[in-house]
Amino acid sequence: MLKAEIIAIGSELLTPYRSDTNSLWLTQRLNSVGIDVHQKTIVGDDEARMEDAVKSALSRSDVVISTGGLGPTEDDLTRKVFARVTGRQLLLDYAVLEEIRERFASRGYKMTPNNERQALVPAGATVLSNPNGSAPGVKMEHDGRLIVLLPGPPRENQPMFDTFVMPELERISRGVRLARRVLKVTGLGESHLDDLIAPIYTEYSNPVTTILFTDSEVEIHLTATSDSYSRAEELATELTDKLVEKLGYYVYTTTGELLEEVIGAGLRKREMTLATAESCTGGLVAERITRVPGSSDYFVGGMVTYSNDAKNSLLGVPKEMIEELGPVSGEVAEAMARGVRQRSGATVGISVTGVAGPGGGTDAVPVGTVYVGLADDVVSGNRRLVLGGDRHLIRWRASTAALEMVRRRYLV
């Protein structure tokens, strides 16, 4: 199987403000033709560090793809570094230069001299035209390795990659094809899950199984390889079916969807609607639901009732109940769910109340105590949880518990 490496270039990717999303997309495309990504590197606009990264990548990988650093400014060093590492001269390509001039002219701008840098091409390389931007890409071979230099913006590099690179990757990938499954599980810890399914997946060397723990769920990643897509799919499906049979309703997807996507699809299919009432999660449940396109089909609305007065005035939770039992209690959670359902006209009301910390806990109601309430036109109920983690994790895990309660009650 061919090995690929991705180098994301740009100092901005080493700050908290920008993420390297290109590598995720490229990995999916490479995997689709049976090429495994063995390493991803982010390197800033530093010539020496870039050179080290390029040399290392070429020493161990069959395909090296870079993104970024092809612009017109002084810190756009990608062409220069790759040319030096591969022992090539940078030559001015007059056809590319004319394309860049025409692009500026068509938009009513005059090209500045620094844009000429974008027409420099390593000797012997193939230019990849860029109808969506001014920076062309570059493709070349070096010691049997395929090298591809792509611009940074996804709207430029993705069509360029699919048009000029994918056909060659399909040709050189030696007929290996991959099929992947991502099973997502809630309600089981990582060790308990592995104890249940290890006797199954350890019988298989293909697919390869990887278990990952996230903030509130466990993911099972399966990767099957074969000489055809259909056979790889068969292998992945066979093991997936066995794992689902063992785990049952703990599995909410076998194709990697978010929990809120699965719930939304189920509510839409059953023509049900949902409303939320939240205290400690502060609208997080509603935010997760509405991040899914088309959620207006099934999500009516939500209320954040953080104070006791808001619980009473907006949701109709009796003051006496709150005073007697406390705002963090199963009865209050149920009353919140009933109140938001009645006031919104939704089929189902879901609520969350709890202590997210770091302060506010007591011996009777420690930090991490959360109640999730649920109500429809027939019954209401609640569930108590004691969640670990900091404030962020407690709130996130509480929102997952609320969504999962809807799934278990109505959609399984």
C-alpha positions in Angstrom: 0.0 0.0 0.0 1.3 3.4 -0.9 2.2 5.8 1.9 1.3 9.5 1.8 2.3 12.5 3.8 0.7 15.9 4.0 2.6 19.0 4.9 0.4 22.0 5.9 2.4 25.2 5.5 1.7 28.5 7.2 2.5 30.1 10.6 -1.2 30.9 11.1 -1.9 27.2 11.4 0.3 27.2 14.6 -1.9 29.7 16.3 -5.2 29.1 18.2 -7.1 30.9 15.5 -6.7 28.7 12.4 -7.1 25.0 11.9 -5.7 22.7 9.2 -8.9 21.4 7.6 -7.2 20.6 4.3 -5.5 17.6 5.7 -8.8 16.0 6.8 -10.3 16.4 3.3 -7.1 15.2 1.6 -6.9 12.2 3.8 -10.4 11.1 2.9 -9.6 11.5 -0.8 -6.3 9.6 -0.5 -8.0 6.8 1.5 -10.7 6.4 -1.1 -8.1 5.2 -3.6 -6.3 2.9 -1.1 -3.4 5.3 -0.2 -2.8 5.5 3.6 -1.8 8.7 5.2 1.1 7.9 7.6 2.0 11.4 8.7 0.7 15.0 8.8 3.0 17.9 9.6 2.2 21.6 10.2 5.2 23.9 9.7 5.4 27.6 9.9 6.8 30.0 7.3 10.4 29.2 8.3 12.7 28.2 5.5 15.0 25.9 7.5 12.1 24.1 9.2 10.2 23.7 6.0 13.3 22.2 4.4 13.7 19.7 7.2 10.0 18.7 6.9 10.2 18.2 3.1 13.4 16.2 3.3 11.9 13.9 6.0 8.7 13.4 4.1 10.5 12.5 0.9 12.7 10.0 2.8 9.7 7.9 4.0 6.6 8.5 1.9 5.6 7.6 -1.7 3.3 10.7 -2.1 4.0 14.1 -0.5 1.3 16.8 -0.7 1.8 20.3 0.6 -0.9 23.0 1.1 -0.2 26.7 1.4 2.7 29.0 0.8 2.2 29.5 -2.9 1.1 33.2 -2.6 2.9 36.3 -3.8 4.4 37.5 -0.5 7.9 37.2 1.0 6.8 34.5 3.4 5.4 32.2 0.7 8.4 29.9 0.5 6.9 26.5 -0.7 8.1 26.6 -4.3 11.6 27.8 -3.3 12.0 25.1 -0.6 10.7 22.2 -2.7 12.9 23.3 -5.7 16.0 23.4 -3.5 15.3 20.0 -1.9 14.7 18.3 -5.2 17.7 20.0 -6.9 15.7 22.0 -9.4 15.9 25.6 -10.7 12.9 27.9 -10.3 12.0 29.1 -13.8 9.6 31.9 -14.7 6.7 30.3 -16.7 5.5 33.1 -19.1 2.3 31.3 -19.9 1.4 31.2 -16.2 2.4 34.8 -15.8 0.1 35.8 -18.6 -2.8 33.9 -17.0 -2.2 35.7 -13.7 -2.1 39.1 -15.5 -5.4 38.3 -17.4 -7.0 37.3 -14.1 -6.2 40.6 -12.5 -7.2 42.6 -15.6 -10.6 40.8 -15.8 -11.4 42.0 -12.3 -10.2 45.6 -13.0 -7.0 45.3 -11.0 -3.4 45.9 -12.0 -1.0 43.1 -11.1 1.7 44.1 -8.7 5.3 42.9 -9.3 5.3 40.5 -6.4 2.6 38.4 -8.1 5.3 37.3 -10.5 6.5 34.9 -7.8 3.4 32.8 -8.4 4.6 32.1 -12.0 7.9 30.6 -10.8 7.8 26.8 -11.4 10.5 24.1 -10.5 12.2 22.9 -13.7 10.5 19.9 -15.2 7.3 20.2 -13.1 3.8 20.3 -14.3 1.7 23.4 -13.7 -1.8 22.8 -12.3 -4.1 25.6 -13.4 -6.2 27.4 -10.8 -9.4 28.9 -12.1 -10.5 29.9 -8.6 -7.4 31.8 -7.6 -4.1 33.4 -8.7 -1.7 30.7 -7.4 -1.2 27.7 -9.7 -0.4 24.3 -8.2 2.6 22.2 -9.1 3.1 18.4 -9.7 6.4 16.7 -10.1 8.3 13.4 -9.5 11.5 13.0 -7.5 13.2 9.7 -7.0 10.0 7.8 -7.6 8.0 10.0 -5.3 5.0 12.0 -6.4 5.1 15.6 -5.1 2.0 17.9 -5.3 2.1 21.5 -4.2 -1.4 23.0 -3.6 -2.6 26.4 -2.7 -4.1 26.8 0.8 -7.7 27.9 0.3 -10.0 24.9 0.1 -12.1 26.4 -2.7 -8.9 26.4 -4.7 -7.1 23.3 -3.7 -10.0 20.8 -3.7 -11.1 21.2 -7.3 -7.4 21.3 -8.4 -6.7 18.1 -6.5 -9.7 16.3 -8.0 -9.1 17.5 -11.5 -5.3 17.0 -11.8 -4.2 14.7 -9.0 -6.8 12.1 -8.3 -6.6 10.5 -11.8 -2.9 9.9 -11.3 -3.4 8.6 -7.8 -6.0 6.1 -9.0 -3.5 4.9 -11.6 -0.5 4.4 -9.2 -2.4 3.1 -6.2 -1.7 -0.5 -7.3 -5.3 -1.6 -7.0 -5.6 -1.4 -3.2 -8.9 -0.1 -2.0 -10.1 0.9 1.5 -13.4 0.8 3.1 -14.0 2.5 6.5 -16.7 2.3 9.1 -17.0 4.6 12.2 -19.3 3.1 14.9 -20.2 5.5 17.7 -21.3 4.3 21.1 -22.9 6.0 24.1 -23.5 4.6 27.5 -20.5 2.4 27.7 -17.0 3.2 29.0 -14.0 2.4 26.8 -12.8 -0.6 29.0 -16.3 -2.1 29.2 -16.8 -1.8 25.5 -13.5 -3.4 24.7 -14.2 -6.3 27.1 -17.4 -6.9 25.1 -16.1 -6.8 21.6 -12.4 -7.7 21.8 -13.2 -11.5 21.3 -14.9 -10.5 18.0 -12.5 -8.0 16.4 -9.3 -9.7 17.5 -10.3 -12.6 15.2 -9.8 -10.2 12.2 -6.6 -8.9 10.9 -8.6 -7.2 8.1 -10.4 -5.0 8.9 -8.1 -3.3 11.4 -9.9 -2.1 14.5 -9.1 1.1 16.5 -11.0 2.2 19.6 -11.1 5.9 20.5 -12.6 7.7 23.5 -14.0 11.2 23.0 -15.5 13.7 25.5 -18.7 11.7 25.9 -18.7 8.6 23.7 -16.5 5.9 22.3 -15.7 5.4 18.6 -14.8 2.2 16.9 -12.9 2.7 13.6 -12.7 -0.2 11.1 -10.5 -0.1 8.1 -10.7 -2.9 5.5 -8.4 -3.3 2.5 -8.8 -5.3 -0.6 -8.2 -5.2 -4.4 -11.7 -3.9 -5.0 -14.1 -1.5 -3.3 -16.8 -4.1 -3.2 -14.7 -6.7 -1.4 -13.4 -4.1 1.0 -17.0 -3.0 1.7 -18.0 -6.6 2.3 -15.2 -7.1 4.9 -16.1 -3.9 6.7 -19.8 -4.7 6.7 -19.2 -8.3 8.0 -17.3 -7.1 11.1 -19.7 -4.1 11.6 -22.7 -6.4 11.7 -21.1 -8.6 14.3 -20.2 -5.7 16.5 -23.7 -4.1 16.2 -25.3 -7.4 17.1 -23.2 -7.6 20.3 -23.6 -3.9 21.3 -27.2 -3.4 20.4 -28.8 0.0 21.0 -25.5 1.3 22.5 -24.5 1.9 18.9 -26.2 4.9 17.4 -24.4 5.0 14.0 -22.1 2.9 11.9 -21.3 5.6 9.4 -19.9 8.3 11.6 -22.8 10.8 11.9 -23.1 13.1 14.9 -25.6 12.1 17.5 -27.6 15.2 16.7 -27.7 14.2 13.1 -29.0 10.8 13.9 -31.7 12.2 16.2 -32.8 14.8 13.7 -33.2 12.1 11.0 -35.2 10.0 13.3 -37.5 12.8 14.4 -38.1 13.9 10.8 -38.9 10.3 9.8 -41.4 9.9 12.6 -42.8 13.4 12.1 -42.0 14.4 15.7 -40.9 17.7 17.0 -38.7 18.7 19.9 -38.3 21.6 22.3 -35.6 22.1 24.9 -35.4 23.7 28.4 -31.9 24.1 29.8 -30.3 25.4 32.9 -26.7 24.3 33.4 -26.1 23.6 29.7 -27.1 27.2 28.8 -28.5 26.3 25.4 -25.9 23.8 24.4 -28.5 21.1 23.6 -30.4 23.5 21.3 -27.1 24.6 19.7 -26.1 21.1 18.8 -29.6 20.3 17.4 -29.6 23.5 15.3 -26.1 23.0 13.9 -27.7 20.3 11.6 -29.0 21.8 8.4 -32.8 21.4 8.1 -33.3 21.1 11.8 -36.3 23.5 11.6 -38.2 20.5 10.3 -38.3 19.1 13.8 -36.9 21.6 16.3 -39.5 24.0 17.6 -37.3 26.1 20.0 -35.7 26.2 23.3 -35.5 28.2 26.6 -32.5 28.8 28.8 -34.0 29.1 32.3 -30.9 29.6 34.4 -32.6 31.2 37.4 -35.3 29.7 39.7 -37.6 32.6 38.8 -37.1 31.9 35.1 -38.0 28.2 35.7 -41.2 29.3 37.4 -42.3 32.2 35.1 -41.3 30.8 31.7 -41.8 27.0 32.3 -44.4 27.0 35.0 -42.3 25.0 37.5 -43.9 25.5 40.9 -42.0 27.7 43.3 -42.9 25.3 46.1 -41.3 22.4 44.2 -38.1 24.3 43.6 -37.9 25.5 47.3 -38.6 22.0 48.7 -36.6 19.8 46.3 -34.0 22.2 44.9 -33.6 23.3 41.3 -31.3 20.3 40.7 -33.7 17.5 41.2 -35.6 14.9 39.1 -38.9 16.5 39.8 -37.8 19.9 38.6 -36.3 18.4 35.5 -39.5 16.7 34.6 -41.5 19.9 35.3 -39.2 21.8 33.0 -39.6 19.3 30.2 -43.4 19.3 30.6 -43.5 23.1 30.7 -41.4 23.6 27.5 -43.4 20.9 25.7 -46.8 22.5 26.6 -45.7 26.1 25.8 -44.1 25.2 22.5 -46.5 22.7 21.2 -43.7 20.2 20.5 -44.2 16.4 20.5 -41.4 16.0 23.0 -39.8 18.3 25.7 -36.3 17.6 27.0 -34.6 19.4 29.9 -31.3 19.7 31.7 -30.6 21.0 35.2 -27.5 20.4 37.2 -24.3 21.7 38.8 -21.5 22.2 36.3 -19.0 23.6 38.7 -16.4 24.3 39.7 -18.4 25.8 42.6 -22.0 25.4 43.7 -21.9 21.7 44.8 -22.9 20.4 48.2 -22.6 17.0 49.9 -26.1 16.1 48.8 -25.7 17.5 45.3 -22.0 17.5 44.3 -20.5 19.1 41.3 -21.3 17.0 38.2 -24.8 16.1 39.4 -27.2 16.5 36.4 -30.8 15.6 35.9 -32.3 15.1 32.4 -36.0 15.4 32.1 -38.2 14.2 29.3 -41.9 14.6 28.6 -44.4 13.8 25.9 -48.2 13.9 25.8 -48.5 10.7 27.8 -45.7 10.4 30.3 -42.7 12.2 31.8 -39.5 10.9 33.4 -36.1 11.9 34.5 -32.6 10.4 34.8 -29.9 11.3 37.3 -26.2 11.4 36.4 -23.0 12.2 38.2 -20.6 13.4 35.5 -16.9 13.8 35.7 -14.6 16.4 34.3 -14.3 20.2 34.3 -17.1 22.6 33.6 -16.8 22.2 29.8 -16.9 18.4 30.0 -19.8 18.3 32.4 -21.9 20.6 30.2 -21.0 18.7 27.0 -21.7 15.3 28.6 -25.0 16.5 30.0 -26.0 17.7 26.5 -25.1 14.3 25.1 -27.1 12.6 27.8 -30.2 14.7 26.9 -29.9 13.9 23.2 -29.3 10.2 24.0 -32.4 10.1 26.2 -34.5 11.2 23.2 -32.9 8.6 21.0 -33.4 5.7 23.5 -37.0 6.7 24.3 -38.3 7.3 20.8 -35.9 6.3 18.0 -34.4 2.9 18.8 
